[in-house]
Structures are given as structure tokens and as C-alpha cells.
Amino acid sequence: MLDVGKKRQLMWDDTLIDKSENVEIRLHNPQRQNVAFVADAPWEKSYFGYMSTVKVGDTYRIYYRASVIRATQNDFEQADNLGNLKNGIVCVIESRDGINFTRPKIGNYTVFGSNDNNIVYMCDHYLDSFSVYYDENPNCPADEKFKALSSHGMSKGAALHYYKSLDGYRFEYVGVLDLIGAFDSLNLVVYDEKIKKYRAYYRSFHMEDGSDFDVNIGRLRGHAFRDIRTSESVDMKVWEGGPLKITYFDGEDNLQLYTNGVTKYHRADVFYGMATRYNDRKDDIHNLKYLPNPGGVRDELIDIEQREGTAMTDCIVMHSYDGYSFYRCGEALVSPGPENGYNWFYGDCYAARGLFETPSAFPGEANELSLYMGAGKGKVGGKTLTRYTLRLDGFYSWNAKKSGGTVLTKPFRFDGNKLSVNFKTSAFGSLRIKICDENGKAIEGYDSRNLFGDSVDRPVDFEKDLSALSGKTVRLEIFLSDCDLYSFIFE
């Protein structure tokens, strides 16, 4: 028996559906809004990516990896800490509105003759990735509230390194996590309040027959596929249950996800990830002549390593209720977009891990979700952070056309005395909700009649007091016409 309590229920899949007619689960693509940041500082010239979002009080932060490995000779001659800059560094940008970001002066390191920069970490070895997470565990020590995981790329004996920080500006090395994987991706950790444990999500590989690829070989051998593994820990020291390969309800195990982006959604008890999807279009090379090729860089990349010029990346969304089995949409959440001279390259649509809830640009309208996509790596220009927006809870909806559709939910129990919905209709559309008993028979006095409008928090009124049904087994019969239902919640 489902017990939804007072938790928001998202219309992202068919988990709650018993029967439906003429209703589809619709993916909604976020809308591109603005360039929120341009990575054009001397220490960022070669690479900008692998981003993590963190909200600290009223300040929005985004951490990212940068490097100058392909900077000009003049840049090299002016640089301090040149070796470290080439290895890869970690920077942070900040914003008060989540719309436009600037570099704070951190002052940790001197580069190019000054410590007026936003570098929070650099080291004397190659840094493949560095993800930052603000720990929501109420028992976490203050000096570990900011956690970071880093990798040094896929090599023999690859390891995942753990750092801690009090303020998110100065990180202290803790040690190597007892995990086995390839780790040449943005590897992540998130605290799961439900099980009182940390969950790590990290990269490994498997062969076409499903067997594990031996990561101790170092470099990739044969036909292997990138995958995502997970493990659990109470204290970030002892890890158990892994490396488990996460599963997908679509059954497509060999779809290559370059990043996973997994974290918790702040408005519901669900994991989600905006993952980068990788596809080498080497069999469609005839089409490449029509795609952007600034200064012949695509041809140059193909000559160096074919996939650098033939592979494409976009972003999909996936979600899970247990952190292990994921729903995943086959269509892109964000694609590379209109050809602009610098896109449609391997490196497009790398989403920041996480998102922010931000005010709407239009007065009086509800808050929205801000998502951030990075573009540009290596020799390809246009190293920008682009902000996209999406309705609250708006990755998916239950949708019906004007002709109408119905859903009968599975039986469940709730706790509360009021119901509200996140929905949208046209001027001719409607949403109607009837509360039924466990057999699907409508209960007298619990018919909302037709609702219409566009609200993320619309109260649903009934003739009788809703508290009389609290704790009892009920179903919802939902009628939709030219309508999207995104979520509902009992309170």
C-alpha cells in the first residue's frame, strides 16, 4: 500500500497510475534564457566544465573545473603555478539572483602575477574532475559541510579522492575512498535522509555482454561501455553495497552516459540527474561537413583522435525513488541547439550537477527552476554557461489533449486536510479530481468540479472536509482536458 503522507507526488512517470486513457507522460524541455557566465579569464582558456551547484544562504554558487593546457605561449610566460594550471584547477562563481554570475576574489593562489582570482583548489598532479556538495546531514561536523570528490583520470589504480571544507573556499584533503571504478567523470556524493547514509555515484565500464571491464588495465581495451555505479556509506569511510551498476526501467544498459548528475530534488523525495549522453556519430561522417568547424578544428580533432570530432553529446533527465533503479527518457532534455559556429561538438550540454529555484523575471509569477549548461572544451571556443528555466516540478507532466483523458490512481493513504495541485490548462481546458474509495467508487462530497488556470500551488476544494479521509485508503480519479498536471500534495 502506497503511503504518500504529506510528500509531494510528481507526475514524472506511471508509478501512481493504475489505469489511464488518452493521457501521456510528457517531457518538457527547459527554455534557454541567457548566457550567465563566460569563461574568458587567462586561467580558464582551455577548459570549462564539470560544474556543481551549491546554495549558501542567499548566494548561488557554481563550482567548475578549468585549465590552460592549450593557452598561448605568451600566457605561459606570464603564468605563475604554470604546471598546476595545466593540470586543471577548481574555480567558483557566485550570483545573488541565479541569473548572472561573477568571479569572487578568493585569494588562495597567485596566478598571472595576482591572487585576485576565483580559484579554490589546484594541485601538482592532473585533476580530471572535482565535484562539490553541501552536506545536508544534520549530524555532519561543521568543517565537513562542504564535501568534494576528485579523480585524476582513468589510469591503472584509479582512485576517488575526498576533500572537506568549512566554507567551500578552502579544501582540505581527507583521503582515498574505498571504492573501485574508473572515475574519469564527474563523480558525486549525496546524503540520503531516508536511509541515513551517503550515496556515491561514479563512473565505471562494462563489456557488451554485461561483464565488468577491468579498470586496473588502465586504458580502455576492446568494446566497453560507460556506466554508473553506486555505493553507500554511513560515515564516508566504510563503503558497502558496491560497486553496483544502477539499472534503468528502459532496459537499455549500453546507452553511454558521460556524466550522471544525480542528487536529490528539493521539493520531493526523489533522486534525479541531468546526465550527459554520449554518441559517436562516426557512421554518419558524411553529415559533419555541414556542422560547425571553426578554423578547421573539427578536422584537426578527427586527425588526433577521431571521436573528439565525431562524437556528440546532449542532456537527458533520469530519476529514481530508491537511488538505484532509474526512469530515463529516450528524448533529449537539452540538445546542442541552433548551430552557432561553436556547437554540435563533443562537450555540449554538460549540465551542472543540481539546479536552483529562482524568482521569475516576470513580476507576480511563481518561482522557477534554473538549470545551467556548459559548452566548450579544448580547442573549441565559446566556453559559456547558459541558463535555462523550467517550471517548478516541470520535467514531466500528465498531459491530455482537448478531447480529454482520465487517470485512476493506485490505492494510497495520505495525511492532511487539504490538497493542492501544480497544473496548467488552456482557456478551454480543465482539471477535475474525484476522490474514490479503494475500489474506485467515487465518494460523495469529494468532487472538485472543473478547475482551470495556471498555478504551481492551486488549492483543490471539496464540499466535505478532506481530513475525514486522512489515513484511509483512497484513489484519485483525475479528468484532464487540454491540461498538464505536474504534481500534487496533501498537507
C-alpha positions as semicolon CSV with decimal commas, in nm:
position;residue;x (nm);y (nm);z (nm)
1;M;0,000;0,000;0,000
2;L;0,136;0,339;-0,100
3;D;0,154;0,594;0,179
4;V;0,214;0,938;0,033
5;G;0,178;1,114;0,369
6;K;0,243;1,483;0,315
7;K;0,503;1,433;0,043
8;R;0,472;1,596;-0,296
9;Q;0,384;1,348;-0,570
10;L;0,542;1,417;-0,908
11;M;0,379;1,325;-1,238
12;W;0,714;1,216;-1,382
13;D;0,619;0,853;-1,453
14;D;0,338;0,599;-1,414
15;T;0,420;0,493;-1,057
16;L;0,084;0,617;-0,927
17;I;-0,121;0,513;-1,229
18;D;-0,349;0,209;-1,215
19;K;-0,549;0,284;-1,529
20;S;-0,536;0,564;-1,781
21;E;-0,696;0,661;-2,109
22;N;-0,574;0,924;-2,354
23;V;-0,315;1,058;-2,111
24;E;0,056;1,068;-2,186
25;I;0,362;1,137;-1,973
26;R;0,507;1,442;-2,147
27;L;0,868;1,557;-2,126
28;H;0,909;1,935;-2,107
29;N;1,223;2,097;-2,248
30;P;1,364;2,388;-2,048
31;Q;1,376;2,725;-2,219
32;R;1,708;2,890;-2,296
33;Q;1,727;3,228;-2,120
34;N;2,070;3,389;-2,109
35;V;2,444;3,344;-2,103
36;A;2,508;3,352;-1,730
37;F;2,888;3,349;-1,745
38;V;3,173;3,347;-1,996
39;A;3,493;3,162;-1,902
40;D;3,745;3,403;-2,052
41;A;3,998;3,459;-1,772
42;P;4,360;3,358;-1,850
43;W;4,336;3,057;-1,616
44;E;4,019;2,930;-1,791
45;K;4,117;2,949;-2,156
46;S;4,136;2,580;-2,240
47;Y;3,858;2,412;-2,049
48;F;3,537;2,498;-1,863
49;G;3,309;2,225;-1,732
50;Y;3,218;1,962;-1,472
51;M;3,002;2,205;-1,272
52;S;2,837;2,170;-0,931
53;T;2,566;2,397;-0,787
54;V;2,555;2,495;-0,418
55;K;2,318;2,743;-0,249
56;V;2,473;2,914;0,056
57;G;2,229;3,149;0,228
58;D;2,122;3,399;-0,036
59;T;2,418;3,326;-0,261
60;Y;2,415;3,092;-0,558
61;R;2,748;2,922;-0,624
62;I;2,867;2,717;-0,918
63;Y;3,198;2,530;-0,896
64;Y;3,375;2,420;-1,213
65;R;3,697;2,274;-1,347
66;A;3,920;2,490;-1,567
67;S;4,265;2,467;-1,722
68;V;4,512;2,643;-1,951
69;I;4,660;2,335;-2,112
70;R;4,610;2,487;-2,458
71;A;4,685;2,851;-2,372
72;T;4,923;3,061;-2,583
73;Q;5,297;3,076;-2,526
74;N;5,255;3,435;-2,409
75;D;5,009;3,318;-2,143
76;F;5,251;3,051;-2,029
77;E;5,532;3,304;-1,995
78;Q;5,318;3,524;-1,771
79;A;5,172;3,248;-1,557
80;D;5,265;3,155;-1,203
81;N;5,197;2,795;-1,099
82;L;5,202;2,702;-1,467
83;G;5,225;2,329;-1,406
84;N;4,925;2,334;-1,178
85;L;4,723;2,546;-1,420
86;K;4,789;2,291;-1,694
87;N;4,691;2,004;-1,462
88;G;4,346;2,153;-1,403
89;I;4,208;2,381;-1,133
90;V;3,880;2,432;-0,949
91;C;3,706;2,768;-0,957
92;V;3,382;2,916;-0,820
93;I;3,145;3,182;-0,949
94;E;2,866;3,344;-0,750
95;S;2,535;3,521;-0,801
96;R;2,269;3,693;-0,593
97;D;1,990;3,619;-0,839
98;G;2,096;3,297;-1,015
99;I;2,081;3,480;-1,348
100;N;2,425;3,637;-1,391
101;F;2,743;3,510;-1,224
102;T;3,072;3,680;-1,141
103;R;3,407;3,567;-1,002
104;P;3,458;3,632;-0,630
105;K;3,810;3,715;-0,514
106;I;3,921;3,411;-0,316
107;G;4,293;3,488;-0,284
108;N;4,411;3,131;-0,233
109;Y;4,663;3,120;-0,517
110;T;4,878;3,357;-0,719
111;V;4,849;3,317;-1,096
112;F;4,946;3,561;-1,367
113;G;5,103;3,785;-1,104
114;S;4,797;3,826;-0,882
115;N;4,583;3,643;-0,627
116;D;4,274;3,833;-0,745
117;N;4,106;3,524;-0,883
118;N;3,834;3,271;-0,809
119;I;4,049;2,958;-0,779
120;V;3,955;2,745;-0,478
121;Y;4,182;2,447;-0,544
122;M;4,485;2,347;-0,750
123;C;4,738;2,069;-0,713
124;D;5,062;1,934;-0,858
125;H;4,903;1,643;-1,046
126;Y;4,646;1,603;-1,322
127;L;4,295;1,682;-1,198
128;D;4,025;1,521;-1,411
129;S;3,725;1,633;-1,205
130;F;3,626;1,791;-0,875
131;S;3,262;1,787;-0,762
132;V;3,142;1,994;-0,466
133;Y;2,843;1,904;-0,247
134;Y;2,690;2,084;0,051
135;D;2,614;1,815;0,309
136;E;2,255;1,815;0,436
137;N;2,325;1,553;0,703
138;P;2,223;1,728;1,030
139;N;2,499;1,541;1,216
140;C;2,777;1,645;0,980
141;P;3,067;1,828;1,153
142;A;3,088;2,196;1,059
143;D;3,429;2,160;0,895
144;E;3,292;1,890;0,662
145;K;2,973;2,064;0,543
146;F;3,132;2,113;0,203
147;K;3,245;1,783;0,055
148;A;3,434;1,729;-0,268
149;L;3,528;1,425;-0,473
150;S;3,809;1,436;-0,727
151;S;3,965;1,197;-0,974
152;H;4,290;1,202;-1,166
153;G;4,156;1,036;-1,478
154;M;4,130;0,675;-1,586
155;S;4,459;0,500;-1,520
156;K;4,585;0,186;-1,357
157;G;4,492;0,209;-0,992
158;A;4,242;0,494;-1,047
159;A;4,107;0,630;-0,720
160;L;3,842;0,866;-0,590
161;H;3,979;1,132;-0,354
162;Y;3,779;1,300;-0,077
163;Y;3,814;1,659;0,047
164;K;3,634;1,862;0,312
165;S;3,581;2,233;0,376
166;L;3,420;2,465;0,629
167;D;3,338;2,746;0,386
168;G;3,365;2,595;0,039
169;Y;3,662;2,818;-0,045
170;R;3,948;2,625;0,113
171;F;3,953;2,247;0,084
172;E;4,148;2,003;0,298
173;Y;4,246;1,661;0,167
174;V;4,099;1,373;0,369
175;G;4,197;1,059;0,179
176;V;4,104;0,799;-0,080
177;L;3,757;0,645;-0,074
178;D;3,743;0,267;-0,062
179;L;3,569;0,236;-0,399
180;I;3,652;0,058;-0,724
181;G;3,583;0,232;-1,054
182;A;3,728;0,421;-1,349
183;F;3,627;0,765;-1,212
184;D;3,711;0,961;-1,530
185;S;3,390;1,161;-1,499
186;L;3,219;1,394;-1,252
187;N;3,178;1,157;-0,956
188;L;2,924;1,257;-0,693
189;V;2,807;1,204;-0,337
190;V;2,466;1,283;-0,186
191;Y;2,319;1,229;0,160
192;D;2,002;1,018;0,168
193;E;1,798;1,114;0,474
194;K;1,566;0,816;0,426
195;I;1,839;0,557;0,491
196;K;2,073;0,788;0,689
197;K;2,360;0,712;0,453
198;Y;2,570;0,875;0,186
199;R;2,536;0,752;-0,169
200;A;2,822;0,782;-0,416
201;Y;2,761;0,781;-0,792
202;Y;3,066;0,724;-1,008
203;R;3,187;0,604;-1,346
204;S;3,296;0,258;-1,445
205;F;3,274;0,043;-1,759
206;H;3,122;-0,286;-1,866
207;M;3,162;-0,505;-2,172
208;E;2,894;-0,569;-2,433
209;D;2,799;-0,897;-2,265
210;G;2,739;-0,714;-1,935
211;S;3,057;-0,827;-1,760
212;D;3,269;-0,571;-1,577
213;F;3,561;-0,410;-1,754
214;D;3,882;-0,448;-1,555
215;V;3,960;-0,086;-1,462
216;N;4,306;-0,190;-1,340
217;I;4,409;-0,238;-1,702
218;G;4,429;0,139;-1,714
219;R;4,331;0,237;-2,066
220;L;4,014;0,121;-2,231
221;R;4,052;-0,209;-2,418
222;G;3,803;-0,360;-2,657
223;H;3,440;-0,258;-2,689
224;A;3,342;-0,130;-2,344
225;F;3,052;0,090;-2,237
226;R;3,050;0,370;-1,983
227;D;2,816;0,308;-1,691
228;I;2,725;0,449;-1,349
229;R;2,795;0,269;-1,022
230;T;2,669;0,339;-0,672
231;S;2,777;0,251;-0,317
232;E;2,659;0,351;0,032
233;S;2,834;0,469;0,348
234;V;2,730;0,586;0,694
235;D;3,045;0,790;0,755
236;M;3,220;0,846;0,416
237;K;3,486;0,599;0,533
238;V;3,349;0,246;0,501
239;W;3,162;0,185;0,175
240;E;2,931;-0,108;0,115
241;G;2,694;-0,250;-0,143
242;G;2,907;-0,166;-0,441
243;P;3,016;-0,113;-0,699
244;L;2,655;-0,174;-0,804
245;K;2,565;-0,081;-1,159
246;I;2,250;0,129;-1,148
247;T;1,962;-0,007;-1,354
248;Y;1,710;0,152;-1,588
249;F;1,348;0,067;-1,647
250;D;1,401;0,114;-2,022
251;G;1,635;-0,190;-2,017
252;E;1,895;-0,021;-2,237
253;D;2,215;-0,100;-2,047
254;N;2,461;0,004;-2,318
255;L;2,350;0,365;-2,359
256;Q;2,661;0,565;-2,273
257;L;2,614;0,838;-2,013
258;Y;2,919;1,057;-1,979
259;T;2,806;1,216;-1,653
260;N;2,525;1,124;-1,415
261;G;2,441;1,444;-1,224
262;V;2,249;1,254;-0,955
263;T;2,126;1,445;-0,650
264;K;1,800;1,491;-0,453
265;Y;1,516;1,708;-0,581
266;H;1,441;1,973;-0,320
267;R;1,060;1,961;-0,350
268;A;1,001;1,584;-0,337
269;D;1,153;1,260;-0,213
270;V;1,318;1,163;-0,541
271;F;1,666;1,141;-0,688
272;Y;1,719;1,299;-1,028
273;G;2,010;1,354;-1,261
274;M;2,063;1,566;-1,569
275;A;2,303;1,332;-1,741
276;T;2,524;1,395;-2,042
277;R;2,454;1,140;-2,315
278;Y;2,740;1,043;-2,547
279;N;2,704;0,923;-2,906
280;D;2,989;0,876;-3,153
281;R;2,842;0,959;-3,497
282;K;3,138;0,807;-3,684
283;D;2,900;0,614;-3,910
284;D;2,737;0,941;-4,018
285;I;3,058;1,123;-4,103
286;H;2,906;1,245;-4,433
287;N;2,697;1,491;-4,231
288;L;2,989;1,653;-4,050
289;K;3,072;1,887;-4,339
290;Y;2,753;2,080;-4,260
291;L;2,826;2,120;-3,887
292;P;3,034;2,398;-3,727
293;N;3,407;2,361;-3,790
294;P;3,568;2,684;-3,664
295;G;3,914;2,724;-3,815
296;G;3,910;2,360;-3,925
297;V;3,923;2,244;-3,562
298;R;3,687;1,951;-3,621
299;D;3,915;1,813;-3,892
300;E;4,212;1,858;-3,662
301;L;4,037;1,677;-3,378
302;I;3,945;1,386;-3,604
303;D;4,308;1,352;-3,709
304;I;4,425;1,347;-3,344
305;E;4,156;1,113;-3,209
306;Q;3,853;1,050;-3,427
307;R;3,587;1,058;-3,156
308;E;3,693;1,409;-3,050
309;G;3,549;1,532;-3,378
310;T;3,274;1,279;-3,449
311;A;3,115;1,228;-3,105
312;M;2,815;1,436;-2,999
313;T;2,670;1,499;-2,655
314;D;2,332;1,611;-2,528
315;C;2,150;1,602;-2,193
316;I;1,876;1,370;-2,069
317;V;1,695;1,355;-1,736
318;M;1,658;1,046;-1,520
319;H;1,502;0,991;-1,179
320;S;1,469;0,727;-0,909
321;Y;1,280;0,668;-0,585
322;D;1,534;0,429;-0,434
323;G;1,859;0,570;-0,573
324;Y;1,928;0,252;-0,766
325;S;1,658;0,189;-1,029
326;F;1,608;0,486;-1,262
327;Y;1,341;0,600;-1,502
328;R;1,503;0,755;-1,807
329;C;1,355;0,939;-2,104
330;G;1,479;0,847;-2,451
331;E;1,440;1,201;-2,581
332;A;1,685;1,481;-2,502
333;L;1,608;1,726;-2,225
334;V;1,851;1,974;-2,383
335;S;2,015;1,936;-2,725
336;P;2,311;2,134;-2,864
337;G;2,067;2,384;-3,015
338;P;2,078;2,609;-3,322
339;E;2,414;2,586;-3,495
340;N;2,617;2,892;-3,394
341;G;2,968;2,817;-3,516
342;Y;3,089;2,656;-3,194
343;N;2,835;2,389;-3,100
344;W;2,749;2,038;-3,214
345;F;3,075;1,911;-3,067
346;Y;3,169;1,654;-2,808
347;G;3,143;1,873;-2,497
348;D;2,798;2,026;-2,550
349;C;2,520;2,005;-2,292
350;Y;2,724;1,926;-1,983
351;A;2,468;2,014;-1,718
352;A;2,571;2,143;-1,379
353;R;2,501;1,892;-1,105
354;G;2,184;2,025;-0,940
355;L;1,967;2,329;-1,007
356;F;1,841;2,639;-0,830
357;E;1,491;2,763;-0,755
358;T;1,497;3,125;-0,868
359;P;1,247;3,412;-0,895
360;S;1,071;3,458;-1,226
361;A;1,174;3,750;-1,444
362;F;0,805;3,841;-1,468
363;P;0,655;4,015;-1,160
364;G;0,389;3,818;-0,980
365;E;0,473;3,485;-1,139
366;A;0,585;3,181;-0,941
367;N;0,946;3,081;-0,887
368;E;1,101;2,860;-1,149
369;L;1,387;2,614;-1,182
370;S;1,716;2,742;-1,324
371;L;1,937;2,482;-1,496
372;Y;2,286;2,551;-1,620
373;M;2,459;2,404;-1,924
374;G;2,825;2,434;-2,007
375;A;2,965;2,431;-2,359
376;G;3,314;2,445;-2,498
377;K;3,619;2,237;-2,425
378;G;3,970;2,202;-2,555
379;K;4,025;2,373;-2,888
380;V;3,658;2,456;-2,944
381;G;3,566;2,813;-2,849
382;G;3,251;2,951;-2,690
383;K;3,321;2,846;-2,330
384;T;2,995;2,968;-2,182
385;L;2,749;2,890;-1,906
386;T;2,394;2,911;-2,036
387;R;2,092;2,934;-1,806
388;Y;1,771;2,751;-1,889
389;T;1,444;2,768;-1,699
390;L;1,173;2,516;-1,628
391;R;0,851;2,524;-1,432
392;L;0,866;2,400;-1,072
393;D;0,833;2,019;-1,084
394;G;0,823;2,063;-1,460
395;F;1,047;1,794;-1,607
396;Y;0,734;1,594;-1,691
397;S;0,356;1,616;-1,666
398;W;0,050;1,402;-1,717
399;N;-0,098;1,556;-2,030
400;A;-0,425;1,523;-2,217
401;K;-0,546;1,694;-2,532
402;K;-0,869;1,896;-2,560
403;S;-1,066;1,577;-2,629
404;G;-0,986;1,469;-2,274
405;G;-0,823;1,189;-2,080
406;T;-0,855;1,016;-1,744
407;V;-0,631;0,860;-1,482
408;L;-0,733;0,632;-1,197
409;T;-0,454;0,615;-0,942
410;K;-0,346;0,317;-0,742
411;P;-0,483;0,298;-0,387
412;F;-0,289;0,509;-0,136
413;R;-0,312;0,677;0,202
414;F;-0,243;1,042;0,275
415;D;-0,204;1,264;0,579
416;G;-0,358;1,610;0,591
417;N;-0,667;1,824;0,544
418;K;-0,602;2,000;0,214
419;L;-0,492;1,918;-0,138
420;S;-0,314;2,144;-0,384
421;V;-0,200;2,088;-0,741
422;N;0,061;2,221;-0,981
423;F;-0,125;2,237;-1,313
424;K;-0,183;2,431;-1,632
425;T;-0,480;2,446;-1,869
426;S;-0,582;2,647;-2,171
427;A;-0,877;2,887;-2,157
428;F;-1,093;2,595;-2,275
429;G;-0,917;2,324;-2,074
430;S;-0,989;2,182;-1,730
431;L;-0,873;1,958;-1,448
432;R;-1,122;1,770;-1,231
433;I;-1,045;1,543;-0,937
434;K;-1,274;1,295;-0,766
435;I;-1,168;1,108;-0,454
436;C;-1,272;0,743;-0,467
437;D;-1,266;0,450;-0,228
438;E;-1,013;0,172;-0,269
439;N;-1,239;0,002;-0,525
440;G;-1,254;0,312;-0,743
441;K;-1,606;0,422;-0,650
442;A;-1,645;0,799;-0,614
443;I;-1,702;0,915;-0,255
444;E;-1,988;1,161;-0,220
445;G;-1,879;1,515;-0,139
446;Y;-1,531;1,483;-0,287
447;D;-1,566;1,615;-0,643
448;S;-1,356;1,922;-0,721
449;R;-1,561;2,016;-1,028
450;N;-1,369;2,179;-1,313
451;L;-1,051;2,369;-1,231
452;F;-0,874;2,588;-1,486
453;G;-0,579;2,826;-1,485
454;D;-0,202;2,801;-1,447
455;S;-0,067;2,769;-1,094
456;V;0,209;2,579;-0,916
457;D;0,004;2,575;-0,594
458;R;-0,372;2,574;-0,661
459;P;-0,595;2,466;-0,369
460;V;-0,846;2,195;-0,459
461;D;-1,178;2,249;-0,281
462;F;-1,429;1,979;-0,192
463;E;-1,776;2,001;-0,045
464;K;-1,676;1,785;0,252
465;D;-1,380;1,813;0,490
466;L;-1,076;1,635;0,350
467;S;-0,945;1,548;0,696
468;A;-1,221;1,286;0,724
469;L;-1,031;1,075;0,470
470;S;-0,684;1,127;0,615
471;G;-0,518;0,792;0,687
472;K;-0,780;0,597;0,490
473;T;-0,724;0,410;0,165
474;V;-0,838;0,616;-0,133
475;R;-0,781;0,664;-0,502
476;L;-0,797;0,972;-0,721
477;E;-0,990;0,978;-1,045
478;I;-0,844;1,261;-1,249
479;F;-1,004;1,412;-1,560
480;L;-0,783;1,627;-1,785
481;S;-0,871;1,832;-2,092
482;D;-0,604;2,042;-2,267
483;C;-0,424;2,019;-1,937
484;D;-0,088;1,939;-1,781
485;L;-0,072;1,809;-1,424
486;Y;0,281;1,834;-1,281
487;S;0,238;1,742;-0,914
488;F;0,004;1,732;-0,618
489;I;0,048;1,736;-0,242
490;F;-0,168;1,671;0,063
491;E;-0,092;1,890;0,363
